[in-house]
């Protein structure tokens, strides 16, 4: 995935050239590119005079940051107790099979990133699938493919 180096420099230029700006810049990379590109981390290290290993450590520590390109839509399958008991495992397997994607990875067409999460806090609607910010309760394996096709 090609990254615009001008955009990287533009994002970095919005901030003071101090180590305290590091996380904010990484978050802006995430918003702009839907992940934190390696080129951005290298450039950031040069400009802020911070080791790449420190930037990489920060990029892997925060769940909100991803070092791999993410899809246009994030699909979260709740694996909490209530959802698990009501079949969220089969929903996850159906998505993996039908969209040829493994959990915590992105489809080849860059449309979906699939995540399994511990709980989305909507147990009364179990099992729950969240696409971006849209909650779908009482989800069923037989209906999940049609639900996700609406986002294409």
N, C-alpha and C positions, 0 to 999 in steps of 0.2 A: 504494500500500500504506500504510494508516494505521499510524502509530506512536504508541504510548502515551507521551505526554510525562511522565507520572508515573514511568514505568519509566526513562526517560532520566535524570530527576533522581535517582531511587533509585540507579542505577548510579554516577552522578557522586559521590553522597554517600558512597560506600564508600571514597573516596580522599582523600588530602591535596589541597588546592587549589593544587598546584604544577604547573609544566610537566613535571616528571619523571613525573607520573601519566598524561600524555597517551596514550602507547601502550597502557598497561594498560586504560584506559577504552575506547579504540577497540576493543581485543580483546574486551572485555565486550559492547560494542554488537554486534560481529560474532556472538558466541555467542548473544546474546539474540534479535536480529532477523534473523540470517543475512545481514546486510550492515551497513554503517555508514550510517545514514540522515542526510540533509542536516540535518534538524531537530536531530539529536544533535550534529553538528559545530558548528552555530550556537550551541546552548546551551552546549556545552563551551567555545567561544571566549569567550562572555560570562562564564561562571563562573571560568575560569582566566585570563582576560584575555590570551588568545593569539589572534593573527590567524587568521581562517578560512583564509587562504591557506596558512599553516603547517600547519594541521590537514589541509587537503585534500592538501597535498604528502605528508604522512605516510601518509594513507589510500591514495594512489596508489602510493607507494613499496613498501610491504610487500605481497607476493603473498598473504599470509594474510588481508588485508583486501579487501573488495569494496565499492564505492560503489553497485553495482546490487544489487537484491534477488536472492538466490540461491534455488535450488530446495531442496526437502526432501532430495533426494539429489544428490550430485555424481558425475557419470559422467566418468571420465578414460580417454581412449583413448591408449595408448602409441604414440608415433610414432618411437621409437628405431629404430636401424638394423635389428635383428632383427625387430621387430614390423612395421616398414615393408615390409621384404622379404617378409613373410608375409601382407600384405594389410590392415594396419590402416587404410590410406587408404580402402578400400572399406567397412570397418566404420564409420568416421566418417561417410562419405557416407550410408550406410544409416540411421544414427541421425538425421542432419540431415533426411533426407527423410521418414522414418516418424514422427518426433516434431515435425517442423516447427520445428526449432531450429538456429541457427547456432552454430558452435563459440565458446566463451567467452560464451555467452548462456544464458538460462533459458527453459524452455517456458512458454507462456502460463498453463498451469494451476499453475505454480510447483512442479511435482513434480521436474523435473530441471534441473541446470545441467550443460552439456556443455563439457568441456575437452579440448584435445589437449595432451599433455605430452611432454617430450623422452625420458624414460625412467622406468620404475617399478622397474627393477632385478630383473626376472623374465624375463630373456631366454630361458631354457630353456622357458618356457611360451608363447612368442610365437605369435600376437599376443595381447596382454593388454588387458583392459578392467577397470577398477577402479570399482566402485560403492560409494561411501562407503569402507569399509575391506575390502570383499570383492573378492578377485582372481578373475577368470575367465580362465583360460589357454586357449590353442588356440581362441580365439574365431573365429567365422565370421559373415559378414554375414547368412547365412540363419538364424542362430540368435539374433542379438543382440536383435531386437525381442521375442522370447519371453522372453529373459533379463530385459530391462528391465520387461516387463509384470508380473513377479513383485514389483516394488517399488511397484506402484500401490496 
